[in-house]
Amino acid sequence: MKKIKIFILATIGLFTFNACETTEMDLIDSPNSLTPDQADIDFFINDIQIGFARTVLNFGALGSQTTRIDYMDGGGGNYNTAYSPVSFNGVWSSSYSQVIKDIRTMNPLAEEIGLTKHIAVGQVIESYLMLTLVDFFGDVPYSEAFDATNLEPNPDSGAAIYAAVLELLDEAIANFEAESPSHAWDPYYSNNYDNWIKVANTLKMKAYIQTRLVDNNAVASFQQIVNSGNYITSNSENFVFNFGTEALEPDSRHPGYAAAYQSTGTAGYPSTWLMDLMKNDKSIPDPRIRYYFYRQRANLPTNANQQFELIRCAVEPIPAHYAAVGAVYCYPGYPNSADAEGYWGRDHGNREGLPPDGRLKTARGLYPVGGRFDDNAFQGINNIEQGARGNGISPILLSSTVDFWRAEAALFGGSGNATTHLVNGVQKSINYVRSFEQRHVNEFDESFIPPASDDATYIAEVTANMNAASGNAGKLDVLAKEFFISLYGNGVDAYNFYRRTGSPRDIQPHLEANAGSFIRSHYYPANSANNNVNISQKQDVTTRVFWDTNPIDGFPQNN
């Protein structure tokens, strides 16, 4: 007998993808427009925290697309043209001209009245953004970037920025420990500053693991924080931003939900590679797959005319370079469309247009965007109030991520057993994803929730795969796949891991056979390169960031 579960949720205030709005911010229309003499410090810190979450979401989407966690449009058919310089104007501007600018404006005001915890939160946020700007673009302005009299700041080296960020995080920890008033509103930790200190230390771990190729002491520095125990270790400490369910202005829903759950169906495409990995890599489907993806139909079109119009790859031969490496093509289970079981996305680099498939293709699910749990209902999306109604999250730093870092570190001199750390990361990820059941507002068939025994089976196979893998290269391949699955919703750390390790080596290639070298760093934003004589636009996307010492040609594999 069908069991039905109904959950009632409270609305949580948050932001939209394109506009910095929140139900908590009704007190003032635009904190960014405040001058220092007008601004309430809490208005500043509220806007900083919201703008930060929005910016991370955008960076995370870029990282996910390049690493096949999400689908990457083919652009001009190669990596050089996958993203134009104009593509980055938004994340650059929101980082520099909004979030960090507001932090720098707020700091002297907060310092005057002893609000050191406000300053500390800003320092943590600034640290994350500056690390990410270096990771995506390389050398970027920092030391001169916030001088209002300097309209053409010089870039600092990535290494210098990393060093400055590590010092800034130490300052943040000291400021958190100082006696001072709390925030009026803290959407991350509800003024639990012990958790904020753990975030600061976890960001230091992130910096150390990313620099292990260029710093012989990086793993030891990483290990010192591990030994302290003062970092993110449990799901209750996850650094995430929660969305709400309000669809009217201001729209508080997860922007991924707002795009995927419309009266006209869903938008965008999921990654064929990720769906196939989660569906077919083990003897059972990944316990998280029904949370990640919602299928609108049980099968793919079988009529040749429909296939040509809607999912053209189904009637076209597999590319030779895909067949040569055994890569998944077109849909999970190719060439038997019945084996796809309705999982419908696109391959990495597919640059076809947009057919009328909004109520047919696979949509984002319950995690992390707050959509529908896949209970085999196979109903087309036709309204905006389904599943958790947008009450999802923007994952920034998760406890599972730390375990995957520890697994990598263990392979290169860190403490513990890499397999144990890997298993811990997988288990924490599964547990966290499962917790989203309680956010589901609409009724769904609970019998399709994977049993706990599936978790044990899945983890046993991960353990066996890791133990059987040959050398560090083989173990990194196993680690990478599990890490990437856990990073659904924010691919920043996947993009870094992929360039740092080259794993997984059997990832799905670009759909074009001659797509060129992989994106080792992105073009500078058009606005910056065109208006700052001290920033020279890159000739292509092969310029490596300072911590990436891997070869340019042929690395990573399968690109």
C-alpha positions in Angstrom: 0.0 0.0 0.0 1.3 3.4 -0.9 2.5 5.4 2.0 2.3 9.1 1.8 4.4 11.7 3.6 3.4 15.3 3.9 5.7 17.9 5.4 4.8 21.5 6.2 7.7 23.9 6.0 8.4 27.4 7.3 9.6 29.9 4.8 13.2 31.0 5.1 14.3 34.3 3.7 16.9 34.3 0.9 18.0 35.6 -2.5 17.4 35.1 -6.2 20.0 34.2 -8.8 19.8 37.6 -10.6 18.8 40.0 -7.8 20.0 40.4 -4.3 16.7 40.3 -2.5 15.4 38.7 0.7 12.4 38.7 2.8 14.7 39.5 5.7 15.8 42.7 3.9 12.4 44.4 3.7 13.8 47.0 6.1 15.6 48.7 3.2 15.4 48.4 -0.6 19.1 48.4 -1.5 21.9 48.3 1.1 24.4 48.6 -1.8 23.1 52.1 -2.4 23.9 53.2 1.2 26.6 55.7 1.9 28.8 55.0 4.9 27.2 57.8 7.0 23.7 56.4 6.3 24.4 52.7 6.7 23.4 50.6 9.6 26.2 48.0 10.2 23.6 45.2 10.2 22.3 46.3 6.8 25.8 46.0 5.5 26.5 42.6 6.9 23.1 41.3 5.8 23.7 42.3 2.2 27.2 41.0 2.3 26.1 37.6 3.4 23.3 37.4 0.8 25.5 38.7 -2.0 28.2 36.2 -1.1 25.8 33.2 -1.3 24.6 34.4 -4.7 28.2 34.8 -6.0 29.3 31.4 -4.8 26.3 29.9 -6.6 27.5 31.4 -9.9 31.1 30.3 -9.4 29.8 26.9 -8.4 27.8 26.6 -11.6 30.9 27.3 -13.7 32.9 24.7 -11.8 30.2 22.1 -12.2 29.8 22.6 -15.9 33.5 22.2 -16.7 33.7 19.0 -14.6 30.6 17.3 -16.0 28.7 17.6 -12.7 26.4 19.8 -14.8 26.0 20.1 -18.5 28.3 22.5 -20.3 27.1 24.0 -23.6 29.5 23.6 -26.4 29.7 27.2 -27.3 31.9 27.4 -30.5 32.7 23.7 -30.3 35.9 24.0 -28.2 37.1 24.9 -24.8 38.5 28.3 -26.0 35.0 29.4 -27.0 33.0 27.7 -24.3 32.8 30.9 -22.3 33.4 34.4 -23.6 35.0 37.1 -21.5 31.6 38.7 -21.2 30.4 35.6 -19.3 32.4 36.6 -16.3 31.4 40.2 -15.9 28.8 39.2 -13.3 30.8 37.1 -10.9 33.7 39.6 -11.1 31.5 42.6 -10.4 29.6 40.9 -7.6 32.8 39.8 -6.0 34.7 43.1 -6.2 32.2 45.9 -6.6 29.5 44.6 -4.3 30.5 42.0 -1.7 34.1 42.9 -0.9 33.5 46.6 -1.5 30.7 46.5 1.1 33.0 44.6 3.4 35.7 47.3 3.1 33.2 50.0 3.6 31.7 48.3 6.6 34.9 47.6 8.4 35.9 51.1 9.7 32.3 51.7 10.7 32.2 48.4 12.6 35.6 49.0 14.1 34.6 52.4 15.5 31.9 50.7 17.7 33.7 47.4 18.4 31.7 45.1 16.2 34.6 42.7 15.7 32.4 39.7 14.9 30.8 41.6 12.0 34.4 42.3 10.7 35.3 38.6 11.2 32.4 37.4 9.1 33.4 39.8 6.3 37.0 38.6 6.5 35.9 34.9 6.1 33.7 35.9 3.1 36.4 38.0 1.5 38.9 35.1 2.0 36.6 32.6 0.2 36.0 35.0 -2.7 39.6 35.9 -3.2 40.7 32.3 -3.2 38.1 31.5 -5.8 39.0 34.5 -8.0 42.6 33.2 -8.0 41.4 29.7 -8.7 39.3 30.7 -11.7 41.3 33.6 -13.2 44.9 33.4 -11.8 46.6 36.7 -11.0 43.9 39.3 -10.1 43.9 42.7 -8.4 43.8 42.7 -4.6 46.2 45.0 -2.8 45.2 47.9 -5.0 41.7 46.8 -5.8 39.7 48.7 -3.2 41.5 52.1 -3.5 38.8 54.4 -4.8 41.3 56.7 -6.4 42.9 53.9 -8.4 40.7 52.9 -11.4 43.3 50.6 -12.9 44.6 48.4 -10.1 47.5 46.1 -10.8 47.0 42.3 -10.4 48.7 40.6 -7.5 50.2 37.1 -8.0 48.0 34.3 -7.0 50.6 33.1 -4.5 50.7 36.5 -2.8 46.9 36.5 -2.6 46.8 33.1 -1.0 49.4 34.2 1.6 47.4 37.3 2.3 44.2 35.3 2.7 45.8 32.9 5.2 46.8 35.9 7.3 43.3 37.4 6.9 41.7 34.1 8.2 44.0 34.3 11.3 42.7 37.8 11.9 39.1 36.6 11.5 39.6 33.9 14.1 41.0 36.5 16.5 38.1 38.8 15.9 35.6 36.0 16.5 37.2 35.2 19.8 37.1 38.9 20.9 34.1 40.1 23.0 31.7 42.0 20.9 27.9 42.2 20.1 26.4 39.5 17.8 24.7 40.0 14.4 21.0 40.9 14.2 20.7 38.2 11.5 23.1 35.4 10.7 21.6 33.1 8.0 24.5 30.6 8.2 25.1 29.8 11.9 22.6 31.8 13.9 25.5 33.6 15.7 27.3 30.4 16.6 30.8 31.9 16.3 32.5 28.6 17.2 31.2 27.3 13.9 32.4 30.4 12.1 35.9 29.7 13.5 35.6 26.2 12.1 34.8 27.7 8.7 37.9 29.9 8.8 40.1 26.9 9.6 38.4 24.9 6.9 39.2 27.6 4.4 42.8 27.4 5.5 42.7 23.6 4.8 41.2 24.3 1.4 44.1 26.7 0.6 46.7 24.1 1.8 45.3 21.2 -0.1 45.1 23.3 -3.3 48.8 24.3 -3.0 50.3 20.9 -2.3 51.9 20.7 -5.8 53.9 23.9 -5.1 54.4 23.9 -1.4 56.2 20.9 0.2 54.8 21.9 3.6 51.2 22.2 2.5 50.1 18.7 3.6 51.8 19.2 7.0 50.1 22.6 7.4 46.8 20.9 6.5 47.5 18.2 9.1 48.1 20.7 11.8 44.5 21.9 11.5 43.3 18.3 11.4 45.1 17.7 14.6 43.4 20.7 16.2 40.0 19.2 15.5 38.7 22.8 15.1 37.2 22.6 11.6 34.0 21.5 9.9 33.5 17.8 10.8 29.8 17.2 10.9 26.7 17.9 8.8 25.4 20.2 11.5 28.4 22.5 10.8 28.0 22.6 7.1 28.5 26.1 5.6 25.4 26.6 3.5 22.8 29.2 2.7 19.2 28.2 3.0 16.5 29.4 0.5 12.9 29.9 1.2 9.6 29.2 -0.7 8.2 32.6 -1.5 7.6 32.9 -5.3 6.3 36.5 -5.2 8.6 39.5 -5.1 11.0 39.2 -3.5 11.5 35.7 -4.8 13.1 33.7 -2.0 13.4 30.3 -3.8 16.5 28.6 -4.9 17.2 30.0 -8.4 17.7 26.5 -9.7 14.2 25.7 -8.6 12.8 28.9 -10.1 14.3 27.9 -13.5 13.4 24.2 -13.3 9.8 24.4 -12.0 7.7 26.6 -14.2 4.2 26.3 -15.8 6.0 25.6 -19.1 8.1 22.8 -17.7 11.8 22.7 -16.8 14.8 24.6 -18.2 18.4 23.5 -18.7 19.8 19.9 -19.0 21.4 17.6 -16.4 24.7 16.0 -17.1 24.5 12.6 -18.9 27.8 11.7 -17.4 26.7 12.3 -13.8 23.4 10.5 -14.2 25.1 7.5 -15.8 27.7 7.4 -13.0 25.0 7.5 -10.3 22.8 5.0 -12.1 25.2 2.4 -13.5 28.6 2.6 -11.8 27.6 0.2 -8.9 25.4 -2.8 -8.6 22.6 -0.5 -7.3 21.8 3.1 -8.2 23.4 5.7 -6.0 21.0 6.3 -3.0 21.1 10.0 -3.8 20.0 9.8 -7.5 16.3 10.2 -6.7 17.1 13.3 -4.7 19.3 14.9 -7.3 17.1 14.3 -10.4 13.4 14.3 -11.1 12.3 12.3 -14.2 9.3 13.7 -16.0 8.8 10.5 -18.0 9.6 6.8 -17.7 11.3 6.4 -21.0 12.9 8.2 -23.9 11.1 8.7 -27.2 11.3 5.6 -29.4 9.8 7.1 -32.6 12.7 8.1 -34.9 11.0 11.4 -35.9 10.5 12.3 -32.2 14.1 11.3 -31.4 15.5 13.5 -34.2 13.5 16.5 -33.0 13.9 16.0 -29.3 17.1 14.0 -28.6 19.0 13.9 -31.8 21.9 11.9 -30.4 19.6 8.9 -30.1 19.5 8.6 -33.9 23.1 9.6 -34.5 26.1 7.2 -34.2 28.3 7.5 -31.2 31.4 9.7 -32.0 34.5 7.6 -32.6 36.4 9.3 -29.8 33.7 8.4 -27.4 33.6 4.8 -28.5 37.4 4.6 -28.3 37.4 5.3 -24.5 34.1 3.6 -23.7 32.4 6.9 -22.7 28.7 7.2 -22.0 26.9 8.8 -24.9 23.5 10.5 -25.2 21.8 8.8 -22.3 22.6 6.4 -19.5 22.6 2.8 -20.9 23.2 3.8 -24.5 22.5 2.3 -27.1 19.4 0.7 -25.5 17.1 3.6 -24.8 14.9 1.5 -22.5 18.0 1.3 -20.2 17.9 5.0 -19.8 14.7 4.7 -17.7 13.7 8.3 -18.5 17.1 9.9 -17.5 17.4 12.6 -20.2 20.1 15.1 -20.3 23.0 16.2 -22.6 26.6 15.3 -23.2 29.5 17.5 -22.3 29.9 20.2 -25.0 26.6 19.5 -26.8 25.7 22.7 -28.6 22.4 21.9 -30.1 19.4 24.3 -29.8 16.4 24.1 -27.6 13.7 21.7 -28.8 10.2 21.6 -27.1 11.3 19.3 -24.3 10.5 21.3 -21.2 8.0 18.7 -19.9 10.0 15.7 -21.0 13.7 16.0 -20.0 15.0 15.3 -16.5 14.7 18.2 -14.1 16.6 19.1 -10.9 15.3 17.3 -7.9 14.9 17.8 -4.2 18.6 18.3 -3.5 20.0 20.9 -3.5 17.4 23.1 -5.3 14.3 22.1 -3.3 12.5 20.4 -6.2 10.6 17.1 -6.3 11.8 13.8 -5.0 11.6 11.2 -7.8 9.0 8.7 -6.7 8.3 7.3 -10.2 5.3 9.6 -10.6 6.6 10.6 -14.1 4.5 13.7 -14.2 5.4 16.6 -16.4 6.3 19.8 -14.5 3.4 22.3 -15.0 3.5 24.6 -12.0 5.7 26.4 -9.6 4.7 24.7 -6.3 6.2 21.2 -6.3 8.4 19.3 -4.0 10.1 21.5 -1.4 9.0 24.6 -3.4 12.5 26.0 -3.7 13.5 25.5 -0.1 17.0 24.3 -1.1 20.5 25.3 -0.3 23.6 26.9 -1.7 26.3 24.5 -0.4 29.6 26.4 0.2 31.7 24.1 2.4 30.5 20.7 3.5 31.8 18.3 6.1 31.9 15.6 3.4 34.3 17.8 1.4 36.7 17.9 4.2 36.8 14.1 4.3 37.5 13.9 0.6 40.3 16.4 1.1 41.6 14.2 3.9 41.5 11.2 1.7 43.6 13.0 -0.9 46.0 14.3 1.7 46.4 10.7 3.1 47.7 9.6 -0.3 50.4 12.3 -0.1 51.7 12.1 3.5 48.7 13.1 5.6 47.3 11.1 8.5 44.8 8.3 8.4 43.7 5.9 5.8 42.5 7.3 2.4 39.8 4.6 2.1 38.4 5.4 5.6 38.3 9.2 4.8 36.6 8.5 1.5 34.0 6.3 3.1 33.3 8.9 5.7 32.8 11.5 3.0 30.4 9.4 1.1 28.4 8.5 4.2 28.1 12.1 5.3 27.0 13.2 1.9 24.3 10.5 1.7 23.1 11.3 5.2 22.9 15.0 4.4 21.1 14.5 1.1 18.6 12.1 2.8 17.8 14.8 5.4 16.1 16.9 2.7 13.1 14.6 2.8 11.7 16.8 5.6 11.7 19.8 3.3 9.3 18.1 0.9 5.9 20.0 1.1 3.9 18.1 -1.5 2.9 14.5 -0.8 5.1 11.8 -2.4 5.3 8.0 -2.4 7.7 7.2 0.5 8.1 3.6 -0.7 10.6 4.9 -3.3 13.0 6.3 -0.7 16.0 4.0 -0.9 16.4 1.7 2.1 19.3 2.1 4.5 20.6 -1.2 3.2 21.4 0.5 -0.1 23.7 2.9 1.7 25.6 -0.1 3.1 25.8 -1.8 -0.3 26.9 1.3 -2.0 29.6 2.1 0.6 30.9 -1.5 0.5 31.4 -1.2 -3.2 33.2 2.1 -2.9 35.4 0.6 -0.3 36.2 -2.4 -2.5 36.9 -0.1 -5.5 39.3 2.0 -3.5 41.1 -0.9 -2.0 41.5 -2.6 -5.5 42.6 0.6 -7.2 46.2 0.5 -8.4 48.5 3.2 -7.0 47.7 6.8 -6.2 46.5 7.4 -9.7 43.9 4.7 -9.5 42.8 5.7 -6.0 42.4 9.3 -7.1 40.1 8.1 -9.9 37.8 6.4 -7.4 38.0 9.4 -5.0 37.3 11.9 -7.8 34.0 10.2 -8.9 32.7 10.0 -5.3 33.9 13.6 -4.6 32.2 15.0 -7.7 28.9 13.3 -6.9 28.9 14.9 -3.4 29.6 18.3 -4.9 26.3 18.5 -6.8 25.3 22.1 -6.3 28.7 23.7 -6.1 31.5 22.6 -8.4 34.2 25.0 -7.3 36.2 22.3 -5.5 35.6 19.8 -8.3 37.2 22.3 -10.8 40.2 22.7 -8.5 40.5 18.9 -7.8 40.3 18.1 -11.5 43.2 20.5 -12.4 45.2 19.5 -9.4 45.0 15.7 -9.9 43.7 15.1 -13.5 41.1 12.6 -12.1 38.9 11.0 -13.0 40.8 10.0 -16.0 37.9 8.2 -17.6 35.5 11.2 -17.5 33.3 11.8 -20.5 35.2 13.8 -23.1 34.0 16.9 -24.9 31.5 16.0 -27.6 33.7 17.6 -30.3 36.7 15.4 -31.1 39.1 18.4 -31.4 37.9 20.6 -28.6 41.4 21.7 -27.7 43.1 21.9 -24.3 41.0 22.0 -21.1 40.2 25.3 -19.4 43.1 25.7 -16.9 41.9 29.2 -16.1 39.1 31.4 -17.5 39.4 34.6 -19.5 39.4 37.8 -17.6 36.0 39.5 -17.6 35.5 41.7 -20.6 34.7 44.8 -18.5 38.0 44.4 -16.6 40.3 43.6 -19.5 38.8 46.4 -21.6 38.9 49.1 -19.0 42.1 48.3 -17.0 45.3 48.7 -18.9 47.1 46.7 -16.3 45.1 43.5 -17.1 46.0 41.8 -20.3 43.5 39.5 -21.7 44.6 35.9 -22.1 45.2 34.4 -25.6 43.5 31.2 -24.7 42.3 29.2 -21.7 45.5 27.2 -21.1 47.1 29.7 -18.7 47.6 27.8 -15.4 47.0 29.2 -12.0 50.0 29.3 -9.7 49.3 26.0 -7.9 48.7 24.0 -11.1 52.1 22.6 -12.3 50.6 19.8 -14.4 51.3 19.7 -18.2 49.3 21.8 -20.5 49.1 19.4 -23.3 47.2 16.1 -22.8 46.1 17.0 -19.2 43.7 16.1 -17.9 42.8 13.0 -20.0 39.6 12.6 -21.9 39.0 16.2 -22.8 
